[in-house]
Structure formats: C-alpha cells, structure tokens
C-alpha cells in the first residue's frame, strides 16, 4: 500500500505568481539590414525577379533596360566592385558588419523567419506563383490517356480497365502496383467487372498499343523484353535479328548474370561465341529501362552565371567581373527626386514621396553592397584557387568559409549568403561558386588538398586502369597512397559512388 501523504507537506506545496522587472539587451534588426541580407543571397535570375517586384511596389524606382542611353557606362559599373558604396548607406552597412560579427548566428535564424512573414504580408502569394511559374507540361498519364483514346479497342470493359491502369503507371513508365491492388481499389467503379482476367487483358493491350514500347511493363526486365521482342519483329537484317534473339535469351534466362557482368558464366551456359555475345550486349545497351522518361523528359533549369572569369595573357592573371549585360538595373525616378524639392506639396504627399525615394535608394544600396561583397569573395577565390584554374580540379585547395570571413572581416554567414546558388563562368566551364569552398587533407609532401581534389584523383586513376583488370577499391587506395594521399578503402568506396563509378566487377570488360 502507498504511504499516506503528510498533510503538513501538502500544505507547504503551493503555486505562486509574481511580477518583476528584468534589465537586458536584445538585438533589433532594421528592415534595411534585413533587406540587404536577403538581396545578398540572390543569384542573377532571382535578383532580376526581385528588382521587378520592387519596381512594381515602389513608384519611385525605375528599371533601366540594359544597353539603353540611361545605363551607366562599364567603367562606372566597375568602380563599385573595387570599393564599398559611399554616401548615405555607408553608416548602415558599417552597422551591418558589426551586427554580423556579434550576432551572426542569431541573425541567420531571424532573417529566415522574417522573410517568410514579410513576403506573405506584402505580396499576394497566389498571384506571384501564377506569374512566375513556368507553364506546366503534360504529365505522363495525360500523354498515355490520349494515346489510349485513339487505340482501336472495341471492348468497353477493356477500354475502361486500360484507362484505370494508366493512372497507376509511375514516372518511369512502369506498372509496379499489383493488379490485385488495382482490382480492390476499383471494384466500386462502373464500366468494368474489374476481374483479374480483365485487368491482365487490358494490361497486355496497353503494352501493345502505347508508345514507346515498354510502357506498362511490370518490371525493368519485362520492359526490356517487350522492347527486344518488338525490335526482333521489325528487324530485316539477319545478323541484327540474331543479336536481338540472343538478347531475349539473355534477358529470359540470365538476367541477374548480365546485371552483375558475369559474362564468362553466360558464355558457358549459352555456348555463344564471344563476338556473338558482344553483339547481343550492344543490342541491350540500346534499350531504355525507363521508357516513360522519353514521353516526359526531366525538367531542366537554365543556369545563368553571376561572375565571368577570364584570363589576361598580358598580365598572366585571372580577372573577374559581374555578368551584368543582361541584368536589369534600377535607379531612383528623376521625377520623384524633383518632387522632393517642390515646396507646394502638402504634408501627406511629401511624406509619400520621401518614403518612396528612401525605399528606392535602400534597394539600390543593397544591390551595390551585394555586388561589392560578392566580388570581394571572388577575388579571394581567384587568389587561393589559382592552381585549379591553371591545372584542373585535382589541384583544388581547401578553403573554409571561416577563413575567408576572417580575411575579409565579415561574418561567415555573409560569405555563405554571398556564394549561395551563384555560378561562375570560367575558362574551365560553368562552376558553382560554392564548390571552391571545402575542407581537405595534406599529402605526403605537406601540401594541402581538398576532398574534391581527392575525388578527382580517384576518377583519374579509374580512367587510366586496365579495363580487362579493373582496380579494386583497396587497389585504388594503394594507388592514392603512392601519390601521397592516404585514405581508407571505405572512403574510396564513398567517393567512387559519389562519382557514379561502378564497382570493379561491373567495370570489367571481357
């Protein structure tokens, strides 16, 4: 039994409320500082969209078309890259730098929260989505439903079952849902008895009617078999027909062996000559394991460089500049600046004009600050990663963001925002600016190497191997050690998988 509670103990336990005063300091960020941080992390496309939105919101802000007579010349544009903007915004940005150094971590979380609230308050989210979203392409289901509607299927039950099955086909074009599940989820629908026999008949008809071949297959293996049998039916060349027949034999009886690249085992089991087996393998490579992707290709996003890097043969240096040719530029409306000087404006109108001009100048200063910070970071990259530009990815040096922040006297969060989603056009191609910032190790000679450089070395070692005797992961680690880089075998496996390189058995050429 539990002991009885002591009445005196219970009487001594009670809750009390009280009021008190507490003295403390809290950080309050002005809207101008928050706006500056938001604009800093925008890439070229996002900045162009943001400027268009600012122009719509603020009548005192005007767009300047690139190349127009109002666009400042290139020299004036280059000046702001070398030094921070001066004038009314200098004091605010000095405060920004001090706040970053003292309250950077707190600021990061606060800005993210305020940005969502600010955007929802000032913009109509539905209208923005409609205005900025690209037109939606047709889905795979819509494409297949249209094909099925033109198919010569006279049985109403088969037509209804086929239309229902199309709804279960995944983005790869495969029918991975069991027919029993389709039957259970469809038995209340009209137009069909929804028996398994009807669904199987409709599935076979789908596989014959819709294009490309392989759509509605219940596995990758079945998709490849459907495509191979179709190719064999249409082939008129005897040698090619023989290759497709061998490919069907391999898929039917030796599918796991071909996936594991066990070619000697297939040759022994089938009795096919090496040349004939190789022709069958070449035929298999022409098949598509994901036939649905052909109808609805993956969406691609255009990458616009923010920075252009060029080599100057006269000085032997790499120079960088902002890719501003196609970027919209903004200015304060001359009409509104003139209105500020009019003496006959009433108080309400003057307040509106002054506030609009102030907000316009704030946007312009934030853009200039973004460009200045971005170029300062890029100049550090050009200096520290010169060997990458001259010799390639294998010579990328470790470059932590904290080191760049200390060098420039800014917060590490500012460096992170400056390089976020930014792209740089270099003599070696289009490269993400963030890829130049990584940790690393030292080789046997004491030289610093980034982990990206080590991955590049793994790729080079695999590319130079004997394809008949590919290197194991341990052998690759040993080869790296001979080059002065010591890493574990499991690290080699991780880097090899990141590079999309198959294991040694799969790389072997028989």
C-alpha positions as CSV (number, residue, x, y, z in Angstrom):
1,X,0.0,0.0,0.0
2,X,1.2,3.5,-0.7
3,X,2.0,5.7,2.3
4,X,-0.5,8.4,3.1
5,X,0.5,11.9,2.2
6,X,1.7,14.1,5.0
7,X,-0.8,17.0,5.4
8,X,1.9,19.3,6.5
9,X,4.0,18.5,3.4
10,X,1.0,19.1,1.2
11,X,0.3,22.4,2.9
12,X,3.8,23.6,2.2
13,X,3.4,23.0,-1.6
14,X,1.7,25.8,-3.4
15,X,2.0,27.7,-6.6
16,X,2.6,31.5,-6.6
17,X,2.7,34.1,-9.3
18,X,4.6,37.4,-9.2
19,X,5.7,40.3,-11.3
20,X,9.2,41.6,-11.7
21,X,11.4,43.7,-14.0
22,X,14.5,42.4,-15.8
23,X,17.2,44.5,-17.5
24,X,18.7,43.1,-20.6
25,X,19.9,43.8,-24.2
26,X,18.2,42.4,-27.3
27,X,19.1,42.8,-30.9
28,X,16.7,44.6,-33.3
29,X,17.4,44.5,-37.0
30,X,16.1,47.3,-39.1
31,X,14.2,46.5,-42.3
32,X,17.1,47.9,-44.3
33,X,19.6,45.4,-42.8
34,X,17.2,42.5,-43.4
35,X,16.7,43.6,-47.0
36,X,20.4,43.8,-47.5
37,X,20.9,40.3,-46.2
38,X,18.1,38.9,-48.4
39,X,19.4,40.5,-51.6
40,X,22.9,39.3,-50.9
41,X,22.0,35.7,-51.2
42,X,20.1,36.1,-54.5
43,X,21.6,34.9,-57.8
44,X,21.3,36.7,-61.0
45,X,17.9,35.3,-62.0
46,X,16.4,35.7,-58.5
47,X,17.8,39.3,-58.3
48,X,16.2,40.2,-61.6
49,X,12.9,38.9,-60.3
50,X,13.3,40.7,-57.0
51,X,14.1,44.0,-58.7
52,X,11.0,43.7,-60.9
53,X,8.9,43.1,-57.8
54,X,10.5,46.2,-56.1
55,X,9.7,48.3,-59.2
56,X,6.0,47.2,-59.0
57,X,5.8,48.0,-55.3
58,X,7.6,51.4,-55.4
59,X,6.7,54.1,-57.9
60,X,10.0,55.9,-57.2
61,X,12.0,53.0,-58.6
62,X,12.6,52.7,-62.3
63,X,14.1,49.9,-64.4
64,X,16.9,50.7,-66.8
65,X,17.0,48.5,-69.9
66,X,20.5,47.0,-70.5
67,X,22.3,48.9,-73.2
68,X,20.0,51.9,-73.1
69,X,21.3,55.5,-73.0
70,X,20.4,55.7,-69.3
71,X,22.6,52.7,-68.5
72,X,25.8,53.9,-66.8
73,X,29.0,53.0,-68.7
74,X,31.1,50.0,-67.9
75,X,33.8,52.0,-66.1
76,X,31.2,53.4,-63.7
77,X,29.9,49.9,-63.1
78,X,33.4,48.5,-62.4
79,X,34.1,51.2,-59.8
80,X,31.7,49.9,-57.3
81,X,33.3,46.5,-57.4
82,X,36.6,47.8,-56.0
83,X,35.2,49.7,-53.1
84,X,32.2,49.7,-50.9
85,X,29.4,52.2,-51.8
86,X,29.8,55.6,-50.2
87,X,27.1,58.1,-49.1
88,X,24.1,57.7,-47.0
89,X,24.3,53.9,-46.9
90,X,27.9,53.6,-45.6
91,X,26.9,54.1,-42.0
92,X,24.1,51.5,-42.2
93,X,26.4,48.9,-43.8
94,X,29.1,49.5,-41.2
95,X,26.4,48.7,-38.6
96,X,25.6,45.6,-40.7
97,X,29.2,44.4,-40.5
98,X,29.3,44.9,-36.7
99,X,26.0,43.1,-36.2
100,X,27.2,40.2,-38.3
101,X,30.3,39.7,-36.3
102,X,28.5,39.9,-32.9
103,X,25.1,38.3,-33.7
104,X,25.6,36.4,-36.9
105,X,24.1,33.1,-35.8
106,X,21.0,34.7,-34.2
107,X,20.6,36.9,-37.3
108,X,20.6,33.9,-39.6
109,X,17.6,32.4,-38.0
110,X,15.7,35.7,-37.5
111,X,16.1,36.7,-41.2
112,X,14.8,33.4,-42.4
113,X,11.7,33.8,-40.2
114,X,11.0,37.4,-41.1
115,X,11.5,36.8,-44.8
116,X,8.5,34.4,-44.9
117,X,6.3,36.8,-42.9
118,X,7.3,39.8,-45.0
119,X,6.7,38.1,-48.3
120,X,3.3,36.8,-47.2
121,X,2.3,40.2,-45.9
122,X,3.4,42.4,-48.9
123,X,2.7,40.1,-51.8
124,X,-0.2,38.0,-53.0
125,X,1.4,34.6,-52.9
126,X,-1.1,33.1,-55.4
127,X,-0.6,35.8,-57.9
128,X,3.2,35.5,-57.6
129,X,3.1,31.8,-58.1
130,X,0.9,32.2,-61.2
131,X,3.1,35.0,-62.6
132,X,6.5,33.3,-62.0
133,X,5.8,29.6,-62.5
134,X,6.5,28.1,-66.0
135,X,3.7,26.6,-67.9
136,X,3.1,23.0,-66.8
137,X,3.9,20.4,-69.4
138,X,1.6,17.4,-70.0
139,X,2.0,14.6,-67.5
140,X,2.8,11.0,-68.5
141,X,-0.7,10.0,-67.5
142,X,-2.2,12.6,-69.8
143,X,0.0,11.5,-72.7
144,X,-0.9,7.9,-72.2
145,X,-4.6,8.6,-71.8
146,X,-4.6,10.5,-75.2
147,X,-2.8,7.6,-76.9
148,X,-5.3,5.1,-75.3
149,X,-8.3,7.2,-76.5
150,X,-7.2,6.7,-80.2
151,X,-6.4,3.0,-79.8
152,X,-8.8,0.6,-81.6
153,X,-10.2,-1.0,-78.5
154,X,-13.8,-2.0,-79.1
155,X,-14.5,-3.8,-75.8
156,X,-15.8,-1.3,-73.3
157,X,-14.6,-3.3,-70.3
158,X,-11.0,-3.4,-71.7
159,X,-11.1,0.3,-72.5
160,X,-12.3,1.2,-69.0
161,X,-9.7,-1.1,-67.4
162,X,-6.9,0.3,-69.5
163,X,-7.8,3.9,-68.6
164,X,-7.8,2.9,-65.0
165,X,-4.4,1.1,-65.2
166,X,-2.8,4.1,-66.8
167,X,-3.4,6.0,-63.5
168,X,-1.1,3.6,-61.7
169,X,1.8,3.9,-64.1
170,X,4.8,5.6,-62.5
171,X,7.1,8.3,-63.9
172,X,9.4,5.6,-65.3
173,X,6.5,4.2,-67.3
174,X,6.3,1.0,-65.2
175,X,3.3,-0.6,-63.7
176,X,4.6,-1.5,-60.3
177,X,1.3,-1.7,-58.5
178,X,-0.1,-5.3,-58.2
179,X,-3.2,-5.9,-60.3
180,X,-4.9,-7.3,-57.2
181,X,-4.5,-3.9,-55.5
182,X,-5.9,-2.2,-58.6
183,X,-8.9,-4.6,-58.5
184,X,-9.6,-3.9,-54.8
185,X,-9.4,-0.1,-55.3
186,X,-11.6,-0.1,-58.4
187,X,-14.4,-2.6,-57.8
188,X,-16.9,0.1,-56.9
189,X,-16.3,2.0,-60.2
190,X,-18.6,1.5,-63.2
191,X,-17.7,0.3,-66.7
192,X,-16.0,-3.0,-65.9
193,X,-16.2,-6.1,-63.8
194,X,-12.7,-5.5,-62.5
195,X,-11.7,-9.1,-62.5
196,X,-8.0,-10.0,-62.6
197,X,-8.6,-11.6,-66.1
198,X,-9.9,-8.4,-67.5
199,X,-7.1,-6.3,-65.9
200,X,-4.5,-8.7,-67.3
201,X,-6.0,-8.5,-70.8
202,X,-6.1,-4.7,-70.6
203,X,-2.5,-4.5,-69.4
204,X,-1.3,-6.7,-72.4
205,X,-3.3,-4.5,-74.7
206,X,-1.8,-1.3,-73.2
207,X,1.7,-2.8,-73.7
208,X,1.0,-3.3,-77.4
209,X,-0.9,0.0,-78.1
210,X,1.0,2.8,-76.4
211,X,4.4,4.2,-77.3
212,X,7.3,4.0,-76.6
213,X,7.4,0.2,-76.2
214,X,8.0,-1.0,-72.7
215,X,5.3,1.3,-71.2
216,X,3.1,-0.5,-68.6
217,X,5.7,-3.3,-68.0
218,X,5.6,-4.7,-64.5
219,X,9.4,-4.6,-64.1
220,X,12.5,-3.3,-65.8
221,X,13.2,-6.8,-67.1
222,X,9.8,-7.0,-68.7
223,X,10.2,-3.6,-70.2
224,X,13.5,-4.7,-71.8
225,X,11.9,-7.9,-73.0
226,X,9.0,-6.0,-74.6
227,X,11.3,-3.7,-76.4
228,X,13.6,-6.5,-77.6
229,X,10.7,-8.6,-79.0
230,X,9.4,-5.5,-80.8
231,X,12.8,-4.9,-82.3
232,X,13.1,-8.5,-83.4
233,X,9.7,-8.4,-85.1
234,X,10.7,-5.3,-87.1
235,X,14.3,-6.3,-87.9
236,X,15.0,-7.2,-91.5
237,X,18.8,-7.7,-91.2
238,X,19.6,-11.3,-90.4
239,X,22.7,-10.6,-88.2
240,X,20.8,-7.9,-86.3
241,X,17.8,-10.3,-85.8
242,X,20.1,-12.9,-84.5
243,X,21.6,-10.4,-82.0
244,X,18.1,-9.5,-80.8
245,X,17.2,-13.1,-80.4
246,X,20.3,-13.6,-78.3
247,X,19.4,-10.5,-76.2
248,X,16.0,-12.0,-75.5
249,X,17.6,-15.3,-74.4
250,X,19.9,-13.4,-72.0
251,X,17.0,-11.4,-70.5
252,X,14.9,-14.5,-70.1
253,X,17.5,-16.9,-68.6
254,X,20.5,-14.9,-67.4
255,X,19.2,-11.5,-66.3
256,X,21.0,-11.5,-62.9
257,X,24.2,-12.6,-64.6
258,X,24.1,-9.8,-67.2
259,X,23.4,-7.2,-64.4
260,X,26.5,-8.5,-62.5
261,X,28.6,-8.5,-65.6
262,X,29.2,-12.3,-65.3
263,X,30.0,-12.7,-69.0
264,X,32.1,-15.9,-68.7
265,X,29.2,-17.6,-66.9
266,X,26.7,-16.6,-69.6
267,X,29.1,-17.7,-72.4
268,X,29.5,-21.1,-70.7
269,X,25.7,-21.6,-70.2
270,X,24.6,-20.4,-73.6
271,X,27.5,-21.7,-75.7
272,X,27.6,-18.3,-77.6
273,X,30.8,-17.2,-79.1
274,X,32.5,-14.1,-77.6
275,X,31.7,-12.0,-80.7
276,X,28.1,-13.0,-80.9
277,X,27.6,-12.4,-77.2
278,X,29.1,-8.9,-77.5
279,X,26.7,-8.1,-80.3
280,X,23.8,-9.1,-78.0
281,X,25.2,-6.9,-75.3
282,X,25.4,-3.9,-77.7
283,X,21.8,-4.5,-78.6
284,X,20.8,-4.5,-74.9
285,X,22.5,-1.1,-74.4
286,X,20.1,0.4,-77.0
287,X,17.1,-0.4,-74.8
288,X,15.6,2.0,-72.3
289,X,14.9,0.7,-68.8
290,X,12.7,3.8,-68.1
291,X,10.6,4.2,-71.2
292,X,8.2,6.7,-69.6
293,X,11.0,9.3,-69.4
294,X,11.0,9.6,-73.2
295,X,7.5,11.0,-73.2
296,X,8.0,13.4,-70.2
297,X,11.7,14.3,-70.0
298,X,13.1,15.7,-66.8
299,X,12.8,19.4,-66.4
300,X,16.0,21.3,-66.9
301,X,16.8,24.7,-65.2
302,X,18.8,27.2,-67.1
303,X,22.0,28.3,-65.3
304,X,23.0,31.9,-65.7
305,X,26.5,32.9,-64.5
306,X,26.8,35.6,-61.9
307,X,30.5,36.0,-62.4
308,X,32.6,35.9,-65.6
309,X,36.3,34.9,-65.1
310,X,38.7,35.5,-67.9
311,X,42.5,35.0,-68.4
312,X,44.5,38.1,-69.2
313,X,47.5,36.9,-71.3
314,X,49.3,40.2,-70.9
315,X,49.4,40.2,-67.1
316,X,49.1,36.5,-66.6
317,X,46.3,36.9,-64.1
318,X,42.7,35.8,-64.0
319,X,40.2,38.7,-63.8
320,X,36.6,38.6,-62.7
321,X,33.6,40.8,-63.3
322,X,29.9,40.7,-62.7
323,X,27.8,39.3,-65.6
324,X,25.7,42.4,-65.8
325,X,25.0,42.5,-69.6
326,X,21.5,41.0,-69.3
327,X,20.8,42.1,-65.8
328,X,18.1,44.8,-65.3
329,X,19.3,47.9,-63.5
330,X,17.3,50.3,-61.4
331,X,17.5,53.9,-60.5
332,X,15.5,56.5,-58.5
333,X,12.9,58.2,-60.7
334,X,14.1,61.7,-61.6
335,X,10.5,62.9,-61.4
336,X,10.2,61.8,-57.8
337,X,13.6,63.3,-56.9
338,X,12.4,66.6,-58.4
339,X,9.1,66.3,-56.5
340,X,11.1,66.2,-53.2
341,X,12.2,69.8,-53.9
342,X,8.8,71.2,-54.6
343,X,7.7,73.5,-51.8
344,X,4.0,73.5,-52.6
345,X,3.4,69.8,-51.8
346,X,1.1,69.1,-48.9
347,X,2.4,67.1,-45.9
348,X,0.8,63.8,-46.9
349,X,2.1,63.9,-50.5
350,X,5.6,64.9,-49.3
351,X,5.7,62.1,-46.8
352,X,4.7,59.6,-49.5
353,X,7.4,60.9,-51.9
354,X,10.1,61.0,-49.3
355,X,9.4,57.5,-48.1
356,X,9.2,56.1,-51.7
357,X,12.6,57.7,-52.6
358,X,14.1,56.5,-49.4
359,X,13.0,52.9,-50.1
360,X,14.3,53.1,-53.7
361,X,17.7,54.2,-52.5
362,X,17.7,51.4,-50.0
363,X,17.2,48.8,-52.7
364,X,19.9,50.3,-54.9
365,X,22.4,50.4,-52.0
366,X,21.6,46.8,-51.1
367,X,22.3,45.7,-54.6
368,X,25.6,47.6,-54.7
369,X,26.5,46.1,-51.4
370,X,25.7,42.6,-52.7
371,X,27.9,43.1,-55.8
372,X,30.8,44.5,-53.7
373,X,30.7,41.6,-51.2
374,X,30.4,39.0,-54.0
375,X,33.4,40.5,-55.8
376,X,35.5,40.6,-52.7
377,X,34.8,36.9,-52.1
378,X,35.5,36.0,-55.7
379,X,38.9,37.8,-55.6
380,X,39.9,35.6,-52.7
381,X,38.8,32.5,-54.6
382,X,40.9,33.6,-57.6
383,X,44.0,34.1,-55.4
384,X,43.7,30.9,-53.3
385,X,42.5,28.6,-56.1
386,X,44.7,29.7,-58.9
387,X,46.1,26.2,-59.4
388,X,42.5,25.0,-60.1
389,X,42.2,27.5,-62.9
390,X,45.6,26.6,-64.3
391,X,45.8,22.8,-63.8
392,X,42.3,21.5,-63.1
393,X,40.0,20.0,-60.4
394,X,42.8,17.7,-59.0
395,X,44.5,20.9,-57.7
396,X,41.7,22.4,-55.7
397,X,42.9,23.6,-52.3
398,X,41.0,23.5,-49.0
399,X,39.2,26.8,-48.4
400,X,36.9,27.0,-45.4
401,X,34.4,29.8,-45.4
402,X,35.5,30.8,-41.9
403,X,39.0,31.6,-43.3
404,X,37.5,33.8,-46.0
405,X,35.3,35.6,-43.4
406,X,38.3,36.3,-41.2
407,X,40.3,37.5,-44.1
408,X,37.6,39.9,-45.3
409,X,36.5,40.9,-41.8
410,X,32.9,39.8,-42.2
411,X,30.7,37.1,-40.7
412,X,30.9,33.6,-42.1
413,X,27.1,33.8,-42.7
414,X,27.7,36.7,-45.1
415,X,30.2,34.6,-47.0
416,X,27.7,31.7,-47.2
417,X,25.0,34.1,-48.5
418,X,27.3,35.6,-51.0
419,X,28.2,32.3,-52.6
420,X,24.7,30.7,-52.3
421,X,23.4,29.4,-55.6
422,X,25.9,31.6,-57.5
423,X,27.6,30.3,-60.7
424,X,30.9,31.4,-62.2
425,X,31.8,31.1,-65.9
426,X,35.4,30.2,-66.1
427,X,37.8,29.0,-68.8
428,X,37.1,25.5,-67.5
429,X,33.4,25.8,-67.8
430,X,30.4,26.8,-65.6
431,X,31.2,26.1,-62.0
432,X,29.2,26.6,-58.8
433,X,31.0,29.2,-56.7
434,X,30.3,27.2,-53.5
435,X,32.3,24.3,-54.9
436,X,35.5,26.2,-54.3
437,X,34.9,26.1,-50.5
438,X,35.7,22.8,-48.9
439,X,37.8,21.1,-46.3
440,X,40.7,18.7,-47.1
441,X,43.8,17.0,-46.1
442,X,47.6,17.1,-46.6
443,X,49.5,14.8,-48.9
444,X,52.9,13.2,-48.1
445,X,54.7,16.4,-49.1
446,X,52.7,18.5,-46.7
447,X,50.7,20.2,-49.4
448,X,47.0,20.9,-48.8
449,X,44.5,19.1,-50.9
450,X,40.7,19.4,-50.9
451,X,38.5,16.4,-50.8
452,X,37.2,17.4,-54.2
453,X,40.7,17.1,-55.5
454,X,41.0,13.7,-54.0
455,X,37.8,12.7,-55.8
456,X,39.2,14.0,-59.0
457,X,42.3,11.8,-58.4
458,X,40.1,8.7,-57.9
459,X,38.4,9.5,-61.2
460,X,41.7,9.8,-63.0
461,X,43.0,6.5,-61.5
462,X,39.9,4.7,-62.6
463,X,40.1,6.3,-66.1
464,X,43.6,5.1,-66.6
465,X,43.1,1.5,-65.4
466,X,43.3,-1.7,-67.5
467,X,39.6,-2.3,-68.3
468,X,40.3,-6.1,-68.5
469,X,41.7,-6.0,-65.0
470,X,39.9,-3.1,-63.2
471,X,41.3,-1.9,-59.9
472,X,39.6,-2.9,-56.6
473,X,38.7,-0.2,-54.1
474,X,41.7,-1.3,-52.0
475,X,44.0,-1.1,-55.1
476,X,42.7,2.4,-55.7
477,X,43.5,3.4,-52.1
478,X,47.0,2.0,-52.5
479,X,47.4,3.9,-55.8
480,X,46.4,7.1,-54.0
481,X,48.9,6.3,-51.2
482,X,51.7,6.0,-53.8
483,X,50.6,9.5,-55.0
484,X,51.0,10.8,-51.4
485,X,47.3,10.7,-50.3
486,X,46.4,8.3,-47.6
487,X,42.7,7.5,-47.2
488,X,40.7,4.4,-46.1
489,X,39.2,1.9,-48.5
490,X,35.7,2.8,-47.3
491,X,36.4,6.4,-48.2
492,X,37.3,5.3,-51.7
493,X,34.0,3.5,-51.9
494,X,32.2,6.6,-50.9
495,X,34.0,8.8,-53.4
496,X,33.5,6.2,-56.2
497,X,29.8,6.1,-55.5
498,X,29.6,9.9,-55.5
499,X,31.3,10.0,-58.9
500,X,28.9,7.3,-60.2
501,X,31.7,4.8,-60.9
502,X,30.6,1.2,-60.7
503,X,32.5,-1.4,-58.7
504,X,35.4,-3.3,-60.2
505,X,33.4,-6.4,-61.3
506,X,30.9,-4.2,-63.2
507,X,33.7,-2.2,-64.8
508,X,35.4,-5.3,-66.2
509,X,35.5,-5.6,-70.0
510,X,35.6,-9.3,-71.1
